[in-house]
């Protein structure tokens, strides 16, 4: 419920900001002229367009989600890889999840984790999930992996971080 209220607060403040910008543009046009108001609008658009440019959950120079790699796929037996999707946390409007990619070793007996990633789906206005580390360990049972995910949820208002909440998840993932 907190996530929903925070998102609605962000939407309300954004709409209020847009209203203020329209009134400011009108005032600038009346006091300083059309050219000054056009410069003001382009300045605002460049600032707003640049604010979403940095995302710490993306690979550098890419739009791919940041992935933690544990072993090279070339060192494993086959091209058969499997994916486990784990729900770390479900809220009323969004979900934090973990994806673990794994395969068999050269003998085809032991499941080996290859890589893992974490992200969010759903309505995430006003929050930003940044996983800091993901660890996936094998267990004595070949059909299970232990996972540890450590990250930060940034609570934002109009793009400014108000609060950073540390999150840790651990559990057991079952292979198929």
Secondary structure by P-SEA (a helix, b strand, c coil): caaaaaaaaaaaaaaaaaaaaaaaaaaaaacccaaaaaaaaaaaaaaaaacccccccccccccccbbbbccccccccccbbbbbbbbcccccccccbbbbbccccccccbbbbcccccccccccccbbbbbcbbbbbbcccccbbbbbbbbbbbbbccccccbbbbbbbbbbbbcc
